[in-house]
Amino acid sequence: MIVWLNGTHGAGKTTTAALVQQLLPDSRVFDAEKVGETLMDITPGLPDTDNFQHWAPWRPLVVETARRVLDYTGGTLVMPMTVLVEEYWREIADGLAAHAIPVRHFVLHADRETLRGRIAGDTVLGPNSPFRLQYLEPYAEAARTWLHAEAEVVDTTHLTPAEAALRIAEAVKAQGCGTAESTHPSPGCTSSAAGRSR
């Protein structure tokens, strides 16, 4: 299974993913950004872009890497990764479904004021990262048009990362996603693979 944590940049996905991993037995964190970083290291470089997700190889490589890791280890992958372009999410979700990999898709949401405050206090990219700020409006648009309908929304406006992680882990443990224990998959489940161990 994959537990995908979506949401805009600066929403707390990486921090929350590490905490979710500690709460889910036999789970590992796979940051698909590392796939993008590998593509960025190719020389001479790939065509100019402001986001590696626009490179066509990124999406199938994410699917293939996740599939291969799950085939090797079993268990659950916790994947913190912003995907705000619906076409890209569909490509990834369809690719995982083709390999019968169940996905629980969560969105870490917060109101704009809270997100701006978190970005202002960011210690990773520094205060008020232009990169993170530029995705506030695309996130809001995605949330309005498709993302919140596609996933299970966890409003983190008044939650700590530990509280958000506990909420996500409890939801996964309680219902799974098309597993043998879950006859009725939750919203946010994009595939069904009854009885499979991954």
PASEBA-1860 file (N, C-alpha, C; in nm, 3 decimals):
! residues 198
1> MIVWLNGT> 0.084/-0.120/0.000/0.000/0.000/0.000/0.088/0.125/0.000 ~ 0.033/0.231/-0.057/0.096/0.362/-0.050/0.006/0.457/0.026 ~ 0.064/0.530/0.119/-0.005/0.640/0.187/0.058/0.768/0.132 ~ -0.016/0.835/0.045/0.037/0.954/-0.024/-0.008/1.078/0.050 ~ 0.087/1.160/0.092/0.057/1.285/0.160/0.078/1.401/0.064 ~ -0.033/1.460/0.022/-0.030/1.571/-0.072/-0.055/1.701/0.004 ~ -0.051/1.811/-0.066/-0.068/1.942/-0.004/0.036/2.036/-0.060 ~ 0.018/2.163/-0.039/0.111/2.257/-0.098/0.248/2.252/-0.028
9> HGAGKTTT> 0.345/2.315/-0.090/0.480/2.322/-0.033/0.475/2.403/0.096 ~ 0.531/2.345/0.202/0.529/2.412/0.331/0.414/2.370/0.421 ~ 0.333/2.273/0.375/0.218/2.230/0.454/0.256/2.136/0.569 ~ 0.378/2.083/0.563/0.422/1.993/0.670/0.425/1.846/0.630 ~ 0.429/1.819/0.500/0.422/1.681/0.453/0.541/1.597/0.499 ~ 0.662/1.650/0.485/0.782/1.572/0.518/0.787/1.540/0.666 ~ 0.758/1.640/0.748/0.757/1.617/0.892/0.651/1.516/0.931 ~ 0.532/1.533/0.875/0.421/1.443/0.908/0.449/1.302/0.858
17> AALVQQLL> 0.507/1.289/0.740/0.536/1.156/0.685/0.627/1.077/0.777 ~ 0.730/1.142/0.830/0.822/1.071/0.920/0.748/1.022/1.044 ~ 0.652/1.099/1.091/0.575/1.059/1.209/0.474/0.950/1.175 ~ 0.413/0.957/1.058/0.322/0.850/1.014/0.397/0.719/1.004 ~ 0.518/0.725/0.949/0.597/0.602/0.933/0.621/0.532/1.066 ~ 0.641/0.610/1.171/0.664/0.552/1.303/0.539/0.485/1.359 ~ 0.422/0.523/1.308/0.296/0.471/1.360/0.240/0.354/1.280 ~ 0.294/0.332/1.160/0.245/0.223/1.075/0.347/0.111/1.070
25> PDSRVFDA> 0.313/-0.008/1.117/0.407/-0.119/1.111/0.451/-0.149/0.968 ~ 0.575/-0.190/0.953/0.630/-0.233/0.824/0.612/-0.126/0.717 ~ 0.642/-0.001/0.753/0.631/0.109/0.656/0.765/0.179/0.640 ~ 0.778/0.246/0.527/0.898/0.322/0.494/0.857/0.452/0.427 ~ 0.939/0.555/0.441/0.914/0.682/0.372/0.990/0.681/0.239 ~ 0.918/0.713/0.133/0.979/0.729/0.001/0.944/0.869/-0.049 ~ 1.043/0.954/-0.057/1.023/1.092/-0.104/1.048/1.097/-0.254 ~ 0.940/1.111/-0.331/0.951/1.110/-0.477/1.027/1.230/-0.530
33> EKVGETLM> 1.054/1.329/-0.444/1.136/1.442/-0.487/1.276/1.395/-0.525 ~ 1.321/1.287/-0.463/1.455/1.236/-0.494/1.463/1.187/-0.639 ~ 1.351/1.139/-0.691/1.347/1.100/-0.833/1.368/1.224/-0.919 ~ 1.303/1.333/-0.882/1.322/1.459/-0.955/1.464/1.509/-0.946 ~ 1.525/1.495/-0.828/1.664/1.540/-0.811/1.758/1.459/-0.899 ~ 1.730/1.330/-0.916/1.811/1.248/-1.006/1.802/1.300/-1.149 ~ 1.681/1.334/-1.192/1.665/1.390/-1.327/1.737/1.524/-1.340 ~ 1.736/1.603/-1.233/1.804/1.733/-1.236/1.955/1.718/-1.247
41> DITPGLPD> 2.008/1.602/-1.207/2.153/1.580/-1.212/2.202/1.534/-1.348 ~ 2.111/1.507/-1.441/2.152/1.464/-1.574/2.224/1.578/-1.645 ~ 2.336/1.545/-1.709/2.411/1.646/-1.784/2.440/1.596/-1.925 ~ 2.429/1.684/-2.025/2.366/1.816/-2.019/2.222/1.804/-1.969 ~ 2.173/1.911/-1.913/2.044/1.907/-1.847/1.926/1.882/-1.939 ~ 1.817/1.838/-1.882/1.692/1.823/-1.954/1.636/1.962/-1.988 ~ 1.534/1.968/-2.071/1.480/2.100/-2.110/1.444/2.184/-1.988 ~ 1.467/2.315/-2.000/1.442/2.406/-1.889/1.298/2.396/-1.840
49> TDNFQHWA> 1.281/2.396/-1.708/1.150/2.395/-1.646/1.163/2.453/-1.506 ~ 1.054/2.503/-1.452/1.058/2.554/-1.316/1.014/2.449/-1.214 ~ 0.981/2.328/-1.264/0.936/2.220/-1.175/0.963/2.087/-1.245 ~ 1.039/2.000/-1.181/1.076/1.874/-1.246/0.955/1.786/-1.275 ~ 0.841/1.812/-1.211/0.722/1.731/-1.240/0.676/1.747/-1.384 ~ 0.718/1.857/-1.449/0.680/1.879/-1.589/0.760/1.789/-1.683 ~ 0.870/1.734/-1.636/0.945/1.639/-1.720/0.868/1.508/-1.728 ~ 0.838/1.466/-1.849/0.756/1.346/-1.869/0.811/1.221/-1.799
57> PWRPLVVE> 0.943/1.201/-1.791/0.990/1.078/-1.726/0.961/1.071/-1.576 ~ 0.938/1.187/-1.511/0.927/1.185/-1.364/0.811/1.098/-1.317 ~ 0.693/1.115/-1.378/0.576/1.043/-1.328/0.591/0.891/-1.339 ~ 0.624/0.836/-1.456/0.639/0.690/-1.461/0.756/0.638/-1.377 ~ 0.860/0.720/-1.361/0.971/0.676/-1.275/0.929/0.668/-1.129 ~ 0.842/0.758/-1.085/0.789/0.750/-0.949/0.710/0.622/-0.932 ~ 0.624/0.593/-1.029/0.543/0.470/-1.023/0.633/0.347/-1.021 ~ 0.729/0.344/-1.110/0.815/0.225/-1.122/0.901/0.206/-0.998
65> TARRVLDY> 0.953/0.317/-0.944/1.035/0.306/-0.823/0.952/0.255/-0.706 ~ 0.833/0.312/-0.688/0.746/0.266/-0.580/0.709/0.119/-0.597 ~ 0.676/0.081/-0.718/0.639/-0.059/-0.743/0.754/-0.154/-0.711 ~ 0.873/-0.118/-0.757/0.988/-0.206/-0.735/1.022/-0.217/-0.586 ~ 1.013/-0.105/-0.515/1.043/-0.109/-0.372/0.940/-0.196/-0.299 ~ 0.812/-0.180/-0.332/0.709/-0.260/-0.267/0.722/-0.408/-0.302 ~ 0.758/-0.438/-0.427/0.781/-0.577/-0.464/0.895/-0.637/-0.383 ~ 0.993/-0.554/-0.351/1.112/-0.600/-0.279/1.087/-0.612/-0.129
73> TGGTLVMP> 1.015/-0.515/-0.072/1.001/-0.509/0.074/0.864/-0.546/0.126 ~ 0.760/-0.533/0.040/0.625/-0.543/0.092/0.594/-0.424/0.182 ~ 0.488/-0.435/0.260/0.456/-0.330/0.356/0.394/-0.208/0.291 ~ 0.424/-0.094/0.350/0.362/0.033/0.312/0.468/0.138/0.283 ~ 0.446/0.216/0.178/0.529/0.333/0.152/0.451/0.457/0.189 ~ 0.512/0.544/0.267/0.455/0.674/0.299/0.526/0.774/0.208 ~ 0.448/0.841/0.122/0.506/0.926/0.019/0.460/1.070/0.034 ~ 0.546/1.158/0.087/0.512/1.300/0.096/0.549/1.371/-0.034
81> MTVLVEEY> 0.449/1.412/-0.111/0.481/1.474/-0.239/0.365/1.560/-0.286 ~ 0.395/1.686/-0.314/0.297/1.777/-0.370/0.271/1.743/-0.516 ~ 0.145/1.720/-0.551/0.105/1.707/-0.692/-0.022/1.788/-0.708 ~ -0.012/1.900/-0.776/-0.124/1.992/-0.790/-0.184/1.993/-0.930 ~ -0.118/1.927/-1.025/-0.169/1.918/-1.162/-0.249/1.788/-1.173 ~ -0.377/1.801/-1.199/-0.464/1.682/-1.200/-0.416/1.578/-1.300 ~ -0.375/1.621/-1.417/-0.328/1.527/-1.519/-0.211/1.444/-1.467 ~ -0.122/1.506/-1.392/-0.006/1.434/-1.338/-0.050/1.334/-1.232
89> WREIADGL> -0.144/1.378/-1.146/-0.191/1.284/-1.044/-0.261/1.164/-1.107 ~ -0.342/1.189/-1.209/-0.411/1.078/-1.276/-0.310/0.980/-1.335 ~ -0.204/1.034/-1.395/-0.103/0.946/-1.455/-0.037/0.858/-1.349 ~ -0.004/0.918/-1.235/0.059/0.842/-1.127/-0.040/0.741/-1.068 ~ -0.161/0.787/-1.037/-0.261/0.699/-0.977/-0.295/0.583/-1.070 ~ -0.311/0.612/-1.198/-0.343/0.505/-1.294/-0.227/0.408/-1.306 ~ -0.104/0.460/-1.302/0.012/0.372/-1.310/0.021/0.278/-1.192 ~ -0.006/0.329/-1.072/-0.004/0.244/-0.953/-0.120/0.145/-0.956
97> AAHAIPVR> -0.237/0.189/-1.003/-0.352/0.099/-1.012/-0.325/-0.015/-1.109 ~ -0.250/0.014/-1.215/-0.219/-0.090/-1.313/-0.137/-0.203/-1.251 ~ -0.066/-0.172/-1.143/0.011/-0.274/-1.071/-0.062/-0.321/-0.945 ~ -0.191/-0.288/-0.935/-0.275/-0.330/-0.822/-0.219/-0.285/-0.688 ~ -0.164/-0.165/-0.686/-0.112/-0.108/-0.561/-0.216/-0.014/-0.503 ~ -0.272/-0.045/-0.387/-0.370/0.044/-0.326/-0.304/0.173/-0.278 ~ -0.377/0.283/-0.290/-0.326/0.413/-0.249/-0.429/0.481/-0.158 ~ -0.383/0.525/-0.040/-0.463/0.616/0.041/-0.406/0.755/0.020
105> HFVLHADR> -0.487/0.842/-0.036/-0.443/0.975/-0.077/-0.496/1.077/0.023 ~ -0.407/1.139/0.099/-0.444/1.241/0.197/-0.391/1.377/0.151 ~ -0.465/1.481/0.183/-0.418/1.618/0.161/-0.405/1.686/0.296 ~ -0.286/1.738/0.324/-0.266/1.819/0.443/-0.306/1.962/0.409 ~ -0.417/2.004/0.463/-0.471/2.136/0.432/-0.450/2.230/0.550 ~ -0.436/2.357/0.518/-0.440/2.463/0.620/-0.487/2.589/0.550 ~ -0.546/2.681/0.625/-0.590/2.804/0.561/-0.468/2.886/0.518 ~ -0.492/2.981/0.430/-0.381/3.054/0.367/-0.298/3.129/0.471
113> ETLRGRIA> -0.363/3.189/0.569/-0.289/3.262/0.671/-0.195/3.170/0.748 ~ -0.244/3.050/0.780/-0.160/2.953/0.852/-0.043/2.908/0.765 ~ -0.072/2.882/0.638/0.036/2.841/0.547/0.142/2.950/0.535 ~ 0.099/3.073/0.523/0.196/3.183/0.513/0.280/3.191/0.640 ~ 0.219/3.169/0.754/0.294/3.170/0.879/0.397/3.058/0.886 ~ 0.359/2.940/0.837/0.453/2.828/0.838/0.569/2.854/0.742 ~ 0.536/2.909/0.627/0.641/2.940/0.528/0.734/3.049/0.582 ~ 0.678/3.145/0.654/0.759/3.253/0.711/0.857/3.199/0.815
121> GDTVLGPN> 0.818/3.093/0.884/0.905/3.036/0.987/0.982/2.914/0.943 ~ 0.984/2.889/0.811/1.049/2.768/0.760/1.199/2.770/0.786 ~ 1.251/2.659/0.838/1.395/2.648/0.864/1.467/2.565/0.760 ~ 1.393/2.511/0.663/1.455/2.427/0.559/1.498/2.514/0.441 ~ 1.402/2.583/0.378/1.433/2.671/0.265/1.454/2.815/0.309 ~ 1.432/2.842/0.437/1.448/2.978/0.487/1.314/3.051/0.491 ~ 1.310/3.161/0.564/1.185/3.235/0.579/1.132/3.287/0.445 ~ 0.999/3.275/0.427/0.931/3.332/0.311/0.992/3.288/0.178
129> SPFRLQYL> 1.012/3.157/0.165/1.067/3.101/0.042/0.979/3.138/-0.078 ~ 1.035/3.208/-0.177/0.956/3.242/-0.297/0.899/3.117/-0.364 ~ 0.979/3.008/-0.362/0.931/2.883/-0.424/0.803/2.836/-0.358 ~ 0.802/2.835/-0.224/0.683/2.786/-0.154/0.566/2.884/-0.166 ~ 0.596/3.012/-0.160/0.489/3.110/-0.170/0.419/3.107/-0.306 ~ 0.494/3.076/-0.413/0.435/3.080/-0.546/0.333/2.968/-0.569 ~ 0.331/2.868/-0.479/0.237/2.757/-0.497/0.111/2.771/-0.411 ~ 0.097/2.881/-0.338/-0.024/2.897/-0.258/-0.148/2.908/-0.345
137> EPYAEAAR> -0.141/2.986/-0.450/-0.258/3.000/-0.537/-0.285/2.875/-0.620 ~ -0.182/2.812/-0.680/-0.209/2.685/-0.750/-0.270/2.579/-0.658 ~ -0.226/2.577/-0.531/-0.287/2.482/-0.438/-0.433/2.515/-0.416 ~ -0.462/2.643/-0.393/-0.601/2.683/-0.370/-0.688/2.647/-0.489 ~ -0.636/2.669/-0.609/-0.712/2.635/-0.729/-0.733/2.484/-0.741 ~ -0.629/2.406/-0.716/-0.642/2.260/-0.720/-0.742/2.212/-0.616 ~ -0.735/2.270/-0.496/-0.827/2.231/-0.390/-0.972/2.256/-0.432 ~ -0.996/2.368/-0.496/-1.132/2.404/-0.537/-1.183/2.314/-0.650
145> TWLHAEAE> -1.095/2.279/-0.741/-1.140/2.218/-0.866/-1.133/2.066/-0.868 ~ -1.041/2.004/-0.793/-1.034/1.857/-0.799/-0.969/1.791/-0.678 ~ -0.870/1.854/-0.619/-0.786/1.784/-0.522/-0.862/1.741/-0.396 ~ -0.941/1.831/-0.341/-1.012/1.796/-0.217/-1.120/1.691/-0.240 ~ -1.172/1.683/-0.362/-1.269/1.579/-0.394/-1.203/1.444/-0.417 ~ -1.076/1.449/-0.452/-1.001/1.328/-0.488/-0.942/1.258/-0.367 ~ -0.919/1.331/-0.259/-0.840/1.279/-0.148/-0.916/1.295/-0.016 ~ -0.856/1.243/0.089/-0.906/1.261/0.225/-0.834/1.384/0.282
153> VVDTTHLT> -0.910/1.486/0.315/-0.853/1.612/0.358/-0.834/1.611/0.510 ~ -0.712/1.641/0.552/-0.681/1.655/0.694/-0.650/1.802/0.718 ~ -0.741/1.871/0.785/-0.721/2.013/0.811/-0.623/2.028/0.926 ~ -0.504/2.075/0.894/-0.397/2.085/0.994/-0.386/2.225/1.053 ~ -0.484/2.312/1.023/-0.476/2.451/1.069/-0.452/2.458/1.220 ~ -0.520/2.370/1.294/-0.507/2.372/1.439/-0.449/2.241/1.493 ~ -0.377/2.169/1.408/-0.315/2.042/1.449/-0.164/2.053/1.446 ~ -0.097/1.986/1.540/0.047/1.970/1.531/0.076/1.859/1.430
161> PAEAALRI> 0.199/1.850/1.379/0.232/1.739/1.291/0.206/1.602/1.356 ~ 0.232/1.591/1.485/0.208/1.463/1.554/0.059/1.430/1.555 ~ -0.024/1.529/1.576/-0.169/1.505/1.576/-0.219/1.469/1.437 ~ -0.167/1.536/1.336/-0.206/1.504/1.198/-0.161/1.362/1.162 ~ -0.040/1.326/1.201/0.012/1.193/1.172/-0.073/1.086/1.239 ~ -0.112/1.110/1.363/-0.194/1.012/1.435/-0.329/0.995/1.366 ~ -0.387/1.105/1.322/-0.516/1.098/1.253/-0.505/1.016/1.126 ~ -0.398/1.038/1.051/-0.378/0.964/0.925/-0.352/0.816/0.954
169> AEAVKAQG> -0.264/0.787/1.047/-0.232/0.647/1.078/-0.355/0.572/1.128 ~ -0.434/0.636/1.212/-0.554/0.571/1.263/-0.654/0.544/1.150 ~ -0.665/0.637/1.055/-0.754/0.616/0.941/-0.709/0.498/0.856 ~ -0.578/0.488/0.833/-0.525/0.378/0.753/-0.545/0.245/0.825 ~ -0.515/0.242/0.952/-0.530/0.117/1.029/-0.676/0.074/1.038 ~ -0.765/0.172/1.048/-0.906/0.140/1.067/-0.971/0.085/0.941 ~ -0.928/0.135/0.826/-1.002/0.101/0.704/-0.916/0.048/0.591 ~ -0.787/0.068/0.595/-0.705/0.020/0.484/-0.745/0.087/0.355
177> CGTAESTH> -0.735/0.010/0.246/-0.774/0.064/0.115/-0.796/-0.053/0.021 ~ -0.914/-0.110/0.027/-0.939/-0.224/-0.060/-0.866/-0.348/-0.013 ~ -0.826/-0.352/0.114/-0.760/-0.470/0.165/-0.863/-0.573/0.207 ~ -0.816/-0.688/0.250/-0.907/-0.793/0.292/-0.993/-0.747/0.409 ~ -0.942/-0.652/0.490/-1.016/-0.604/0.605/-1.110/-0.489/0.570 ~ -1.107/-0.443/0.446/-1.183/-0.322/0.410/-1.273/-0.351/0.291 ~ -1.401/-0.376/0.317/-1.494/-0.404/0.209/-1.532/-0.278/0.134 ~ -1.536/-0.165/0.206/-1.577/-0.038/0.146/-1.460/0.060/0.154
185> PSPGCTSS> -1.383/0.074/0.045/-1.268/0.164/0.047/-1.309/0.306/0.080 ~ -1.218/0.379/0.145/-1.242/0.517/0.182/-1.228/0.609/0.063 ~ -1.285/0.731/0.072/-1.249/0.834/-0.025/-1.097/0.852/-0.022 ~ -1.038/0.870/-0.138/-0.892/0.881/-0.140/-0.825/0.751/-0.178 ~ -0.901/0.641/-0.181/-0.845/0.514/-0.228/-0.854/0.511/-0.380 ~ -0.741/0.485/-0.445/-0.740/0.490/-0.591/-0.719/0.355/-0.655 ~ -0.708/0.250/-0.575/-0.689/0.118/-0.632/-0.739/0.015/-0.533 ~ -0.763/-0.104/-0.583/-0.806/-0.212/-0.495/-0.722/-0.335/-0.523
193> AAGRSR> -0.675/-0.397/-0.416/-0.594/-0.517/-0.431/-0.620/-0.607/-0.312 ~ -0.738/-0.662/-0.304/-0.777/-0.739/-0.187/-0.682/-0.854/-0.164 ~ -0.637/-0.862/-0.039/-0.555/-0.975/0.002/-0.408/-0.957/-0.023 ~ -0.368/-0.855/-0.095/-0.226/-0.835/-0.120/-0.159/-0.780/0.003 ~ -0.030/-0.809/0.018/0.041/-0.766/0.139/0.108/-0.631/0.122 ~ 0.105/-0.575/0.002/0.174/-0.447/-0.016/0.077/-0.332/-0.015
END
